[in-house]
Structures are given as structure tokens and as C-alpha cells.
Amino acid sequence: MVFGPGILFAREYSGAVMLDWEWVMDRRKINRISLIAPIVLSFLALALVAVAIVTGWERGLKDEGAVAHTFQLLIVAQAPLIALFLGTADWTRVRRVAGLLAVQAAALGLALSPVAILRL
């Protein structure tokens, strides 16, 4: 029987049937998602800054507006995802993990560069 995000197994313990969930989300899938998500968030933050610069969105505000707050949320949301990536990484392949972490860092640097260069 398949129910929702997991598979339902029936096990028998001392004559009684017990139900147990075996989740299909294994460590490799979590690692893959936590690898891709920060990169996507970085590119969304970069696109948000690009749109704000090109259109002049919220240019006349004296304080930070929705663009700045959304940008900050996109950047901060990456920290737990990167920690999850490191926590689920296959540490027998350190070079691969380091390379993928470098890609995440490069994407983050790319998203932060227009803010640093243009002093936004």
C-alpha cells in the first residue's frame, strides 16, 4: 500500500499487526535538494536585484523596502540548506563535496556582488 509521501508496511509483533512508515526520502535525495536549493535562491536574489536596478523599483524610499527584505530572506534561507547539505554529504568523497560547496559559494558571491559593487 502506498500512502502519501511514504510507503506503509505492516509488521507482525507477537501476533498483533503493527503499522510502520518507511519514508522514501533518503539521504541522497535530501542531499541533492539541499545542493540545488541554495543555488536557485542565489539566482532568484540576483534576478531580484537586477529587476530592481533596471526598473528603478523602490528607488525613492528613505528606508529599505520590500526588495531589500526579500533579498535578505533569500540569502539567509541558504544557511540552513547549506548546513543540511554538509550534514547529509558523503564524506568519503571529500573532493566532490568541496567542489559542490564551492559552486554554492560562487552562486552566493554572484548574488551578493551587485549589492557590494553598487552599494545598494
Biopython code that builds the backbone (N, CA, C, O; Angstrom):
import numpy as np
from Bio.PDB.StructureBuilder import StructureBuilder

atoms = [
    (1, "MET", "N", (0.830, -1.182, 0.000)),
    (1, "MET", "CA", (0.000, 0.000, 0.000)),
    (1, "MET", "C", (0.875, 1.247, 0.000)),
    (1, "MET", "O", (1.855, 1.318, 0.741)),
    (2, "VAL", "N", (0.535, 2.204, -0.807)),
    (2, "VAL", "CA", (1.277, 3.459, -0.822)),
    (2, "VAL", "C", (0.351, 4.552, -0.295)),
    (2, "VAL", "O", (-0.771, 4.710, -0.774)),
    (3, "PHE", "N", (0.831, 5.302, 0.694)),
    (3, "PHE", "CA", (0.082, 6.401, 1.278)),
    (3, "PHE", "C", (0.957, 7.636, 1.311)),
    (3, "PHE", "O", (2.043, 7.604, 1.890)),
    (4, "GLY", "N", (0.514, 8.713, 0.709)),
    (4, "GLY", "CA", (1.204, 9.993, 0.808)),
    (4, "GLY", "C", (2.678, 9.904, 0.428)),
    (4, "GLY", "O", (3.030, 9.280, -0.574)),
    (5, "PRO", "N", (3.542, 10.532, 1.234)),
    (5, "PRO", "CA", (4.954, 10.591, 0.864)),
    (5, "PRO", "C", (5.746, 9.350, 1.235)),
    (5, "PRO", "O", (6.937, 9.282, 0.929)),
    (6, "GLY", "N", (5.142, 8.380, 1.872)),
    (6, "GLY", "CA", (5.892, 7.204, 2.301)),
    (6, "GLY", "C", (5.182, 5.923, 1.909)),
    (6, "GLY", "O", (4.110, 5.947, 1.304)),
    (7, "ILE", "N", (5.780, 4.837, 2.254)),
    (7, "ILE", "CA", (5.196, 3.533, 1.974)),
    (7, "ILE", "C", (4.823, 2.908, 3.310)),
    (7, "ILE", "O", (5.628, 2.892, 4.242)),
    (8, "LEU", "N", (3.616, 2.401, 3.398)),
    (8, "LEU", "CA", (3.131, 1.808, 4.634)),
    (8, "LEU", "C", (3.449, 0.324, 4.643)),
    (8, "LEU", "O", (3.083, -0.402, 3.719)),
    (9, "PHE", "N", (4.131, -0.124, 5.691)),
    (9, "PHE", "CA", (4.460, -1.526, 5.862)),
    (9, "PHE", "C", (3.717, -2.067, 7.064)),
    (9, "PHE", "O", (3.580, -1.380, 8.076)),
    (10, "ALA", "N", (3.243, -3.281, 6.959)),
    (10, "ALA", "CA", (2.616, -3.949, 8.100)),
    (10, "ALA", "C", (3.601, -4.962, 8.649)),
    (10, "ALA", "O", (4.118, -5.800, 7.912)),
    (11, "ARG", "N", (3.860, -4.882, 9.952)),
    (11, "ARG", "CA", (4.766, -5.816, 10.598)),
    (11, "ARG", "C", (4.011, -6.540, 11.697)),
    (11, "ARG", "O", (3.102, -5.987, 12.316)),
    (12, "GLU", "N", (4.389, -7.752, 11.923)),
    (12, "GLU", "CA", (3.716, -8.546, 12.934)),
    (12, "GLU", "C", (4.622, -8.693, 14.157)),
    (12, "GLU", "O", (5.744, -9.189, 14.061)),
    (13, "TYR", "N", (4.110, -8.251, 15.306)),
    (13, "TYR", "CA", (4.826, -8.377, 16.571)),
    (13, "TYR", "C", (3.940, -9.161, 17.531)),
    (13, "TYR", "O", (2.845, -8.719, 17.879)),
    (14, "SER", "N", (4.406, -10.295, 17.945)),
    (14, "SER", "CA", (3.715, -11.163, 18.907)),
    (14, "SER", "C", (2.226, -11.313, 18.608)),
    (14, "SER", "O", (1.384, -11.147, 19.490)),
    (15, "GLY", "N", (1.920, -11.624, 17.374)),
    (15, "GLY", "CA", (0.547, -11.891, 16.986)),
    (15, "GLY", "C", (-0.247, -10.665, 16.574)),
    (15, "GLY", "O", (-1.307, -10.813, 15.965)),
    (16, "ALA", "N", (0.216, -9.471, 16.878)),
    (16, "ALA", "CA", (-0.512, -8.256, 16.514)),
    (16, "ALA", "C", (0.165, -7.613, 15.308)),
    (16, "ALA", "O", (1.390, -7.645, 15.195)),
    (17, "VAL", "N", (-0.610, -7.039, 14.421)),
    (17, "VAL", "CA", (-0.074, -6.373, 13.244)),
    (17, "VAL", "C", (0.146, -4.898, 13.581)),
    (17, "VAL", "O", (-0.783, -4.194, 13.975)),
    (18, "MET", "N", (1.376, -4.450, 13.423)),
    (18, "MET", "CA", (1.720, -3.047, 13.690)),
    (18, "MET", "C", (2.018, -2.373, 12.351)),
    (18, "MET", "O", (2.555, -2.999, 11.437)),
    (19, "LEU", "N", (1.670, -1.113, 12.248)),
    (19, "LEU", "CA", (1.935, -0.356, 11.032)),
    (19, "LEU", "C", (3.180, 0.498, 11.237)),
    (19, "LEU", "O", (3.373, 1.078, 12.306)),
    (20, "ASP", "N", (4.014, 0.572, 10.219)),
    (20, "ASP", "CA", (5.261, 1.316, 10.298)),
    (20, "ASP", "C", (5.461, 2.051, 8.971)),
    (20, "ASP", "O", (5.202, 1.493, 7.905)),
    (21, "TRP", "N", (5.923, 3.306, 9.040)),
    (21, "TRP", "CA", (6.169, 4.087, 7.836)),
    (21, "TRP", "C", (7.636, 3.987, 7.458)),
    (21, "TRP", "O", (8.522, 4.182, 8.290)),
    (22, "GLU", "N", (7.874, 3.686, 6.219)),
    (22, "GLU", "CA", (9.224, 3.703, 5.663)),
    (22, "GLU", "C", (9.248, 4.849, 4.658)),
    (22, "GLU", "O", (8.640, 4.749, 3.593)),
    (23, "TRP", "N", (9.939, 5.925, 4.984)),
    (23, "TRP", "CA", (9.941, 7.119, 4.151)),
    (23, "TRP", "C", (10.843, 6.921, 2.938)),
    (23, "TRP", "O", (11.938, 6.368, 3.036)),
    (24, "VAL", "N", (10.356, 7.384, 1.802)),
    (24, "VAL", "CA", (11.120, 7.244, 0.575)),
    (24, "VAL", "C", (12.158, 8.355, 0.420)),
    (24, "VAL", "O", (12.967, 8.306, -0.507)),
    (25, "MET", "N", (12.153, 9.341, 1.292)),
    (25, "MET", "CA", (13.126, 10.427, 1.234)),
    (25, "MET", "C", (14.401, 9.957, 1.935)),
    (25, "MET", "O", (14.495, 9.997, 3.162)),
    (26, "ASP", "N", (15.358, 9.521, 1.163)),
    (26, "ASP", "CA", (16.602, 9.042, 1.758)),
    (26, "ASP", "C", (17.646, 10.160, 1.782)),
    (26, "ASP", "O", (17.387, 11.273, 1.325)),
    (27, "ARG", "N", (18.814, 9.854, 2.313)),
    (27, "ARG", "CA", (19.860, 10.852, 2.492)),
    (27, "ARG", "C", (20.322, 11.450, 1.171)),
    (27, "ARG", "O", (20.599, 12.647, 1.100)),
    (28, "ARG", "N", (20.410, 10.641, 0.132)),
    (28, "ARG", "CA", (20.882, 11.164, -1.162)),
    (28, "ARG", "C", (19.912, 12.176, -1.750)),
    (28, "ARG", "O", (20.340, 13.181, -2.318)),
    (29, "LYS", "N", (18.600, 11.926, -1.621)),
    (29, "LYS", "CA", (17.623, 12.880, -2.144)),
    (29, "LYS", "C", (17.657, 14.192, -1.360)),
    (29, "LYS", "O", (17.579, 15.276, -1.939)),
    (30, "ILE", "N", (17.773, 14.079, -0.050)),
    (30, "ILE", "CA", (17.867, 15.280, 0.774)),
    (30, "ILE", "C", (19.121, 16.055, 0.407)),
    (30, "ILE", "O", (19.087, 17.281, 0.309)),
    (31, "ASN", "N", (20.224, 15.351, 0.205)),
    (31, "ASN", "CA", (21.474, 15.996, -0.167)),
    (31, "ASN", "C", (21.351, 16.698, -1.514)),
    (31, "ASN", "O", (21.847, 17.812, -1.679)),
    (32, "ARG", "N", (20.703, 16.062, -2.466)),
    (32, "ARG", "CA", (20.539, 16.653, -3.802)),
    (32, "ARG", "C", (19.678, 17.915, -3.727)),
    (32, "ARG", "O", (19.996, 18.925, -4.355)),
    (33, "ILE", "N", (18.594, 17.853, -2.963)),
    (33, "ILE", "CA", (17.721, 19.025, -2.830)),
    (33, "ILE", "C", (18.454, 20.157, -2.122)),
    (33, "ILE", "O", (18.361, 21.315, -2.528)),
    (34, "SER", "N", (19.189, 19.813, -1.053)),
    (34, "SER", "CA", (19.910, 20.848, -0.318)),
    (34, "SER", "C", (21.130, 21.352, -1.080)),
    (34, "SER", "O", (21.707, 22.371, -0.703)),
    (35, "LEU", "N", (21.527, 20.673, -2.126)),
    (35, "LEU", "CA", (22.572, 21.172, -3.017)),
    (35, "LEU", "C", (21.999, 22.185, -4.002)),
    (35, "LEU", "O", (22.596, 23.237, -4.229)),
    (36, "ILE", "N", (20.869, 21.879, -4.576)),
    (36, "ILE", "CA", (20.292, 22.707, -5.641)),
    (36, "ILE", "C", (19.580, 23.940, -5.096)),
    (36, "ILE", "O", (19.657, 25.008, -5.702)),
    (37, "ALA", "N", (18.896, 23.814, -3.976)),
    (37, "ALA", "CA", (18.073, 24.913, -3.459)),
    (37, "ALA", "C", (18.862, 26.195, -3.185)),
    (37, "ALA", "O", (18.391, 27.264, -3.574)),
    (38, "PRO", "N", (20.041, 26.153, -2.536)),
    (38, "PRO", "CA", (20.768, 27.412, -2.330)),
    (38, "PRO", "C", (21.202, 28.088, -3.631)),
    (38, "PRO", "O", (21.243, 29.316, -3.711)),
    (39, "ILE", "N", (21.519, 27.304, -4.628)),
    (39, "ILE", "CA", (21.910, 27.872, -5.923)),
    (39, "ILE", "C", (20.715, 28.574, -6.568)),
    (39, "ILE", "O", (20.849, 29.664, -7.123)),
    (40, "VAL", "N", (19.554, 27.942, -6.488)),
    (40, "VAL", "CA", (18.334, 28.553, -7.025)),
    (40, "VAL", "C", (18.008, 29.837, -6.261)),
    (40, "VAL", "O", (17.644, 30.844, -6.869)),
    (41, "LEU", "N", (18.135, 29.806, -4.938)),
    (41, "LEU", "CA", (17.864, 31.002, -4.140)),
    (41, "LEU", "C", (18.831, 32.130, -4.482)),
    (41, "LEU", "O", (18.435, 33.295, -4.514)),
    (42, "SER", "N", (20.091, 31.796, -4.737)),
    (42, "SER", "CA", (21.067, 32.815, -5.126)),
    (42, "SER", "C", (20.690, 33.463, -6.455)),
    (42, "SER", "O", (20.764, 34.684, -6.598)),
    (43, "PHE", "N", (20.292, 32.655, -7.414)),
    (43, "PHE", "CA", (19.918, 33.216, -8.708)),
    (43, "PHE", "C", (18.619, 34.009, -8.628)),
    (43, "PHE", "O", (18.451, 34.987, -9.357)),
    (44, "LEU", "N", (17.700, 33.603, -7.756)),
    (44, "LEU", "CA", (16.492, 34.403, -7.537)),
    (44, "LEU", "C", (16.848, 35.750, -6.917)),
    (44, "LEU", "O", (16.287, 36.778, -7.298)),
    (45, "ALA", "N", (17.777, 35.750, -5.965)),
    (45, "ALA", "CA", (18.211, 37.011, -5.349)),
    (45, "ALA", "C", (18.895, 37.902, -6.382)),
    (45, "ALA", "O", (18.665, 39.111, -6.403)),
    (46, "LEU", "N", (19.733, 37.317, -7.238)),
    (46, "LEU", "CA", (20.397, 38.082, -8.293)),
    (46, "LEU", "C", (19.370, 38.665, -9.270)),
    (46, "LEU", "O", (19.481, 39.823, -9.673)),
    (47, "ALA", "N", (18.389, 37.873, -9.643)),
    (47, "ALA", "CA", (17.345, 38.350, -10.557)),
    (47, "ALA", "C", (16.530, 39.470, -9.917)),
    (47, "ALA", "O", (16.161, 40.435, -10.586)),
    (48, "LEU", "N", (16.253, 39.341, -8.640)),
    (48, "LEU", "CA", (15.512, 40.381, -7.926)),
    (48, "LEU", "C", (16.275, 41.700, -7.923)),
    (48, "LEU", "O", (15.692, 42.758, -8.159)),
    (49, "VAL", "N", (17.564, 41.641, -7.658)),
    (49, "VAL", "CA", (18.394, 42.853, -7.668)),
    (49, "VAL", "C", (18.464, 43.431, -9.081)),
    (49, "VAL", "O", (18.391, 44.648, -9.255)),
    (50, "ALA", "N", (18.602, 42.583, -10.077)),
    (50, "ALA", "CA", (18.676, 43.059, -11.463)),
    (50, "ALA", "C", (17.379, 43.766, -11.863)),
    (50, "ALA", "O", (17.414, 44.826, -12.488)),
    (51, "VAL", "N", (16.253, 43.184, -11.507)),
    (51, "VAL", "CA", (14.965, 43.814, -11.835)),
    (51, "VAL", "C", (14.827, 45.140, -11.095)),
    (51, "VAL", "O", (14.361, 46.124, -11.668)),
    (52, "ALA", "N", (15.224, 45.170, -9.837)),
    (52, "ALA", "CA", (15.127, 46.410, -9.054)),
    (52, "ALA", "C", (16.015, 47.504, -9.630)),
    (52, "ALA", "O", (15.625, 48.671, -9.639)),
    (53, "ILE", "N", (17.201, 47.147, -10.110)),
    (53, "ILE", "CA", (18.116, 48.139, -10.686)),
    (53, "ILE", "C", (17.589, 48.644, -12.029)),
    (53, "ILE", "O", (17.565, 49.850, -12.278)),
    (54, "VAL", "N", (17.172, 47.728, -12.881)),
    (54, "VAL", "CA", (16.725, 48.100, -14.230)),
    (54, "VAL", "C", (15.454, 48.933, -14.194)),
    (54, "VAL", "O", (15.333, 49.908, -14.936)),
    (55, "THR", "N", (14.510, 48.566, -13.346)),
    (55, "THR", "CA", (13.220, 49.261, -13.329)),
    (55, "THR", "C", (13.186, 50.438, -12.371)),
    (55, "THR", "O", (12.258, 51.246, -12.427)),
    (56, "GLY", "N", (14.179, 50.555, -11.492)),
    (56, "GLY", "CA", (14.161, 51.636, -10.518)),
    (56, "GLY", "C", (13.154, 51.395, -9.409)),
    (56, "GLY", "O", (12.689, 52.334, -8.763)),
    (57, "TRP", "N", (12.828, 50.159, -9.200)),
    (57, "TRP", "CA", (11.839, 49.752, -8.211)),
    (57, "TRP", "C", (12.290, 50.188, -6.817)),
    (57, "TRP", "O", (13.387, 49.842, -6.379)),
    (58, "GLU", "N", (11.461, 50.931, -6.140)),
    (58, "GLU", "CA", (11.682, 51.417, -4.777)),
    (58, "GLU", "C", (12.899, 52.332, -4.657)),
    (58, "GLU", "O", (13.554, 52.359, -3.615)),
    (59, "ARG", "N", (13.201, 53.071, -5.702)),
    (59, "ARG", "CA", (14.384, 53.939, -5.694)),
    (59, "ARG", "C", (14.218, 55.116, -4.744)),
    (59, "ARG", "O", (15.192, 55.521, -4.109)),
    (60, "GLY", "N", (13.038, 55.672, -4.624)),
    (60, "GLY", "CA", (12.839, 56.889, -3.837)),
    (60, "GLY", "C", (12.598, 56.662, -2.357)),
    (60, "GLY", "O", (12.327, 57.619, -1.633)),
    (61, "LEU", "N", (12.687, 55.434, -1.887)),
    (61, "LEU", "CA", (12.415, 55.177, -0.472)),
    (61, "LEU", "C", (13.581, 55.627, 0.397)),
    (61, "LEU", "O", (14.744, 55.512, 0.010)),
    (62, "LYS", "N", (13.252, 56.141, 1.578)),
    (62, "LYS", "CA", (14.286, 56.563, 2.516)),
    (62, "LYS", "C", (14.847, 55.368, 3.288)),
    (62, "LYS", "O", (15.998, 55.393, 3.724)),
    (63, "ASP", "N", (14.051, 54.348, 3.452)),
    (63, "ASP", "CA", (14.472, 53.163, 4.189)),
    (63, "ASP", "C", (14.354, 51.951, 3.264)),
    (63, "ASP", "O", (13.882, 52.069, 2.133)),
    (64, "GLU", "N", (14.782, 50.799, 3.748)),
    (64, "GLU", "CA", (14.699, 49.577, 2.947)),
    (64, "GLU", "C", (13.251, 49.244, 2.630)),
    (64, "GLU", "O", (12.359, 49.441, 3.455)),
    (65, "GLY", "N", (13.036, 48.746, 1.444)),
    (65, "GLY", "CA", (11.698, 48.364, 1.032)),
    (65, "GLY", "C", (11.561, 46.857, 0.923)),
    (65, "GLY", "O", (12.354, 46.099, 1.482)),
    (66, "ALA", "N", (10.551, 46.443, 0.199)),
    (66, "ALA", "CA", (10.256, 45.012, 0.055)),
    (66, "ALA", "C", (11.354, 44.277, -0.704)),
    (66, "ALA", "O", (11.616, 43.107, -0.427)),
    (67, "VAL", "N", (11.996, 44.944, -1.655)),
    (67, "VAL", "CA", (13.057, 44.295, -2.426)),
    (67, "VAL", "C", (14.217, 43.920, -1.517)),
    (67, "VAL", "O", (14.726, 42.801, -1.585)),
    (68, "ALA", "N", (14.633, 44.845, -0.673)),
    (68, "ALA", "CA", (15.763, 44.571, 0.228)),
    (68, "ALA", "C", (15.426, 43.462, 1.214)),
    (68, "ALA", "O", (16.259, 42.598, 1.490)),
    (69, "HIS", "N", (14.227, 43.484, 1.735)),
    (69, "HIS", "CA", (13.838, 42.454, 2.697)),
    (69, "HIS", "C", (13.715, 41.083, 2.029)),
    (69, "HIS", "O", (14.110, 40.072, 2.609)),
    (70, "THR", "N", (13.176, 41.049, 0.830)),
    (70, "THR", "CA", (13.082, 39.781, 0.102)),
    (70, "THR", "C", (14.468, 39.253, -0.235)),
    (70, "THR", "O", (14.720, 38.053, -0.122)),
    (71, "PHE", "N", (15.361, 40.133, -0.646)),
    (71, "PHE", "CA", (16.740, 39.750, -0.928)),
    (71, "PHE", "C", (17.395, 39.150, 0.316)),
    (71, "PHE", "O", (18.043, 38.106, 0.244)),
    (72, "GLN", "N", (17.220, 39.816, 1.448)),
    (72, "GLN", "CA", (17.806, 39.325, 2.693)),
    (72, "GLN", "C", (17.254, 37.950, 3.065)),
    (72, "GLN", "O", (18.004, 37.079, 3.507)),
    (73, "LEU", "N", (15.963, 37.756, 2.890)),
    (73, "LEU", "CA", (15.364, 36.453, 3.189)),
    (73, "LEU", "C", (15.905, 35.358, 2.267)),
    (73, "LEU", "O", (16.161, 34.238, 2.708)),
    (74, "LEU", "N", (16.077, 35.688, 0.986)),
    (74, "LEU", "CA", (16.620, 34.709, 0.046)),
    (74, "LEU", "C", (18.050, 34.318, 0.404)),
    (74, "LEU", "O", (18.439, 33.162, 0.234)),
    (75, "ILE", "N", (18.822, 35.264, 0.894)),
    (75, "ILE", "CA", (20.206, 34.977, 1.268)),
    (75, "ILE", "C", (20.266, 34.191, 2.576)),
    (75, "ILE", "O", (20.994, 33.203, 2.673)),
    (76, "VAL", "N", (19.511, 34.622, 3.571)),
    (76, "VAL", "CA", (19.546, 33.965, 4.885)),
    (76, "VAL", "C", (18.968, 32.548, 4.823)),
    (76, "VAL", "O", (19.400, 31.672, 5.573)),
    (77, "ALA", "N", (18.011, 32.321, 3.947)),
    (77, "ALA", "CA", (17.405, 30.989, 3.830)),
    (77, "ALA", "C", (18.400, 29.942, 3.349)),
    (77, "ALA", "O", (18.153, 28.744, 3.484)),
    (78, "GLN", "N", (19.510, 30.379, 2.794)),
    (78, "GLN", "CA", (20.505, 29.431, 2.299)),
    (78, "GLN", "C", (21.306, 28.772, 3.417)),
    (78, "GLN", "O", (21.784, 27.651, 3.245)),
    (79, "ALA", "N", (21.462, 29.434, 4.544)),
    (79, "ALA", "CA", (22.306, 28.910, 5.632)),
    (79, "ALA", "C", (21.845, 27.536, 6.130)),
    (79, "ALA", "O", (22.671, 26.625, 6.203)),
    (80, "PRO", "N", (20.572, 27.345, 6.473)),
    (80, "PRO", "CA", (20.178, 26.004, 6.926)),
    (80, "PRO", "C", (20.245, 24.954, 5.809)),
    (80, "PRO", "O", (20.481, 23.775, 6.074)),
    (81, "LEU", "N", (20.038, 25.388, 4.572)),
    (81, "LEU", "CA", (20.127, 24.439, 3.459)),
    (81, "LEU", "C", (21.566, 23.983, 3.233)),
    (81, "LEU", "O", (21.811, 22.810, 2.950)),
    (82, "ILE", "N", (22.509, 24.902, 3.357)),
    (82, "ILE", "CA", (23.917, 24.534, 3.214)),
    (82, "ILE", "C", (24.341, 23.637, 4.368)),
    (82, "ILE", "O", (25.097, 22.686, 4.170)),
    (83, "ALA", "N", (23.861, 23.935, 5.573)),
    (83, "ALA", "CA", (24.157, 23.068, 6.725)),
    (83, "ALA", "C", (23.575, 21.675, 6.515)),
    (83, "ALA", "O", (24.211, 20.679, 6.861)),
    (84, "LEU", "N", (22.382, 21.597, 5.954)),
    (84, "LEU", "CA", (21.771, 20.298, 5.649)),
    (84, "LEU", "C", (22.572, 19.564, 4.582)),
    (84, "LEU", "O", (22.753, 18.349, 4.664)),
    (85, "PHE", "N", (23.052, 20.298, 3.584)),
    (85, "PHE", "CA", (23.894, 19.695, 2.559)),
    (85, "PHE", "C", (25.151, 19.090, 3.179)),
    (85, "PHE", "O", (25.530, 17.963, 2.862)),
    (86, "LEU", "N", (25.787, 19.846, 4.057)),
    (86, "LEU", "CA", (27.001, 19.348, 4.703)),
    (86, "LEU", "C", (26.705, 18.177, 5.632)),
    (86, "LEU", "O", (27.519, 17.264, 5.768)),
    (87, "GLY", "N", (25.545, 18.206, 6.264)),
    (87, "GLY", "CA", (25.178, 17.129, 7.176)),
    (87, "GLY", "C", (24.834, 15.824, 6.483)),
    (87, "GLY", "O", (24.998, 14.750, 7.062)),
    (88, "THR", "N", (24.360, 15.907, 5.253)),
    (88, "THR", "CA", (23.978, 14.702, 4.518)),
    (88, "THR", "C", (24.996, 14.320, 3.449)),
    (88, "THR", "O", (24.756, 13.404, 2.662)),
    (89, "ALA", "N", (26.123, 15.014, 3.418)),
    (89, "ALA", "CA", (27.130, 14.760, 2.383)),
    (89, "ALA", "C", (27.820, 13.410, 2.596)),
    (89, "ALA", "O", (27.907, 12.905, 3.715)),
    (90, "ASP", "N", (28.299, 12.853, 1.505)),
    (90, "ASP", "CA", (29.080, 11.616, 1.534)),
    (90, "ASP", "C", (30.537, 12.011, 1.745)),
    (90, "ASP", "O", (31.229, 12.380, 0.796)),
    (91, "TRP", "N", (30.998, 11.933, 2.980)),
    (91, "TRP", "CA", (32.325, 12.425, 3.322)),
    (91, "TRP", "C", (33.440, 11.486, 2.907)),
    (91, "TRP", "O", (34.612, 11.765, 3.159)),
    (92, "THR", "N", (33.088, 10.377, 2.273)),
    (92, "THR", "CA", (34.134, 9.539, 1.691)),
    (92, "THR", "C", (34.613, 10.152, 0.371)),
    (92, "THR", "O", (35.658, 9.771, -0.156)),
    (93, "ARG", "N", (33.839, 11.104, -0.154)),
    (93, "ARG", "CA", (34.183, 11.799, -1.397)),
    (93, "ARG", "C", (34.345, 13.289, -1.095)),
    (93, "ARG", "O", (33.539, 14.111, -1.530)),
    (94, "VAL", "N", (35.376, 13.622, -0.360)),
    (94, "VAL", "CA", (35.590, 14.984, 0.128)),
    (94, "VAL", "C", (35.788, 15.969, -1.021)),
    (94, "VAL", "O", (35.281, 17.089, -0.960)),
    (95, "ARG", "N", (36.505, 15.579, -2.054)),
    (95, "ARG", "CA", (36.743, 16.494, -3.188)),
    (95, "ARG", "C", (35.439, 16.882, -3.863)),
    (95, "ARG", "O", (35.261, 18.037, -4.250)),
    (96, "ARG", "N", (34.534, 15.937, -4.007)),
    (96, "ARG", "CA", (33.245, 16.220, -4.634)),
    (96, "ARG", "C", (32.436, 17.178, -3.765)),
    (96, "ARG", "O", (31.846, 18.136, -4.265)),
    (97, "VAL", "N", (32.415, 16.912, -2.460)),
    (97, "VAL", "CA", (31.682, 17.776, -1.532)),
    (97, "VAL", "C", (32.261, 19.191, -1.564)),
    (97, "VAL", "O", (31.513, 20.168, -1.595)),
    (98, "ALA", "N", (33.586, 19.303, -1.555)),
    (98, "ALA", "CA", (34.232, 20.617, -1.591)),
    (98, "ALA", "C", (33.923, 21.343, -2.897)),
    (98, "ALA", "O", (33.700, 22.554, -2.893)),
    (99, "GLY", "N", (33.908, 20.628, -3.997)),
    (99, "GLY", "CA", (33.586, 21.244, -5.288)),
    (99, "GLY", "C", (32.160, 21.754, -5.345)),
    (99, "GLY", "O", (31.902, 22.854, -5.834)),
    (100, "LEU", "N", (31.239, 20.953, -4.843)),
    (100, "LEU", "CA", (29.839, 21.369, -4.835)),
    (100, "LEU", "C", (29.611, 22.536, -3.881)),
    (100, "LEU", "O", (28.807, 23.426, -4.161)),
    (101, "LEU", "N", (30.308, 22.530, -2.775)),
    (101, "LEU", "CA", (30.218, 23.649, -1.838)),
    (101, "LEU", "C", (30.797, 24.920, -2.473)),
    (101, "LEU", "O", (30.294, 26.018, -2.235)),
    (102, "ALA", "N", (31.840, 24.772, -3.271)),
    (102, "ALA", "CA", (32.412, 25.919, -3.987)),
    (102, "ALA", "C", (31.418, 26.487, -5.004)),
    (102, "ALA", "O", (31.352, 27.702, -5.193)),
    (103, "VAL", "N", (30.648, 25.619, -5.656)),
    (103, "VAL", "CA", (29.616, 26.095, -6.595)),
    (103, "VAL", "C", (28.559, 26.894, -5.843)),
    (103, "VAL", "O", (28.114, 27.940, -6.317)),
    (104, "GLN", "N", (28.156, 26.405, -4.672)),
    (104, "GLN", "CA", (27.182, 27.142, -3.867)),
    (104, "GLN", "C", (27.755, 28.494, -3.431)),
    (104, "GLN", "O", (27.051, 29.503, -3.458)),
    (105, "ALA", "N", (29.023, 28.516, -3.032)),
    (105, "ALA", "CA", (29.661, 29.759, -2.612)),
    (105, "ALA", "C", (29.786, 30.732, -3.780)),
    (105, "ALA", "O", (29.604, 31.936, -3.601)),
    (106, "ALA", "N", (30.091, 30.230, -4.965)),
    (106, "ALA", "CA", (30.192, 31.092, -6.149)),
    (106, "ALA", "C", (28.838, 31.701, -6.494)),
    (106, "ALA", "O", (28.759, 32.880, -6.840)),
    (107, "ALA", "N", (27.778, 30.913, -6.404)),
    (107, "ALA", "CA", (26.436, 31.438, -6.676)),
    (107, "ALA", "C", (26.058, 32.505, -5.652)),
    (107, "ALA", "O", (25.456, 33.520, -6.002)),
    (108, "LEU", "N", (26.410, 32.278, -4.395)),
    (108, "LEU", "CA", (26.142, 33.274, -3.357)),
    (108, "LEU", "C", (26.952, 34.542, -3.610)),
    (108, "LEU", "O", (26.431, 35.648, -3.468)),
    (109, "GLY", "N", (28.205, 34.390, -3.980)),
    (109, "GLY", "CA", (29.036, 35.550, -4.302)),
    (109, "GLY", "C", (28.501, 36.330, -5.485)),
    (109, "GLY", "O", (28.546, 37.560, -5.498)),
    (110, "LEU", "N", (27.994, 35.617, -6.477)),
    (110, "LEU", "CA", (27.405, 36.270, -7.643)),
    (110, "LEU", "C", (26.165, 37.063, -7.254)),
    (110, "LEU", "O", (25.943, 38.160, -7.768)),
    (111, "ALA", "N", (25.359, 36.519, -6.352)),
    (111, "ALA", "CA", (24.153, 37.231, -5.912)),
    (111, "ALA", "C", (24.490, 38.453, -5.072)),
    (111, "ALA", "O", (23.788, 39.462, -5.136)),
    (112, "LEU", "N", (25.562, 38.373, -4.281)),
    (112, "LEU", "CA", (25.932, 39.493, -3.411)),
    (112, "LEU", "C", (26.759, 40.565, -4.115)),
    (112, "LEU", "O", (26.832, 41.695, -3.634)),
    (113, "SER", "N", (27.380, 40.234, -5.241)),
    (113, "SER", "CA", (28.288, 41.176, -5.896)),
    (113, "SER", "C", (27.633, 42.475, -6.356)),
    (113, "SER", "O", (28.232, 43.530, -6.146)),
    (114, "PRO", "N", (26.440, 42.479, -6.973)),
    (114, "PRO", "CA", (25.882, 43.775, -7.371)),
    (114, "PRO", "C", (25.552, 44.668, -6.173)),
    (114, "PRO", "O", (25.638, 45.893, -6.258)),
    (115, "VAL", "N", (25.179, 44.046, -5.072)),
    (115, "VAL", "CA", (24.869, 44.824, -3.876)),
    (115, "VAL", "C", (26.139, 45.462, -3.332)),
    (115, "VAL", "O", (26.120, 46.615, -2.902)),
    (116, "ALA", "N", (27.238, 44.721, -3.348)),
    (116, "ALA", "CA", (28.510, 45.251, -2.846)),
    (116, "ALA", "C", (29.108, 46.286, -3.796)),
    (116, "ALA", "O", (29.601, 47.325, -3.356)),
    (117, "ILE", "N", (29.063, 46.002, -5.092)),
    (117, "ILE", "CA", (29.674, 46.905, -6.066)),
    (117, "ILE", "C", (28.892, 48.226, -6.180)),
    (117, "ILE", "O", (29.484, 49.304, -6.223)),
    (118, "LEU", "N", (27.582, 48.127, -6.227)),
    (118, "LEU", "CA", (26.745, 49.333, -6.388)),
    (118, "LEU", "C", (26.355, 49.961, -5.054)),
    (118, "LEU", "O", (25.669, 50.983, -5.021)),
    (119, "ARG", "N", (26.788, 49.355, -3.967)),
    (119, "ARG", "CA", (26.499, 49.838, -2.609)),
    (119, "ARG", "C", (25.007, 50.078, -2.403)),
    (119, "ARG", "O", (24.572, 51.158, -2.003)),
    (120, "LEU", "N", (24.251, 49.038, -2.690)),
    (120, "LEU", "CA", (22.791, 49.128, -2.543)),
    (120, "LEU", "C", (22.362, 48.808, -1.144)),
    (120, "LEU", "O", (21.168, 48.835, -0.843)),
]
sb = StructureBuilder()
sb.init_structure("model")
sb.init_model(0)
sb.init_chain("A")
sb.init_seg("    ")
for serial, (resi, resn, name, xyz) in enumerate(atoms, 1):
    if name == "N":
        sb.init_residue(resn, " ", resi, " ")
    sb.init_atom(name, np.array(xyz, "f"), 0.0, 1.0, " ", f" {name:<3s}", serial, name[0])
structure = sb.get_structure()
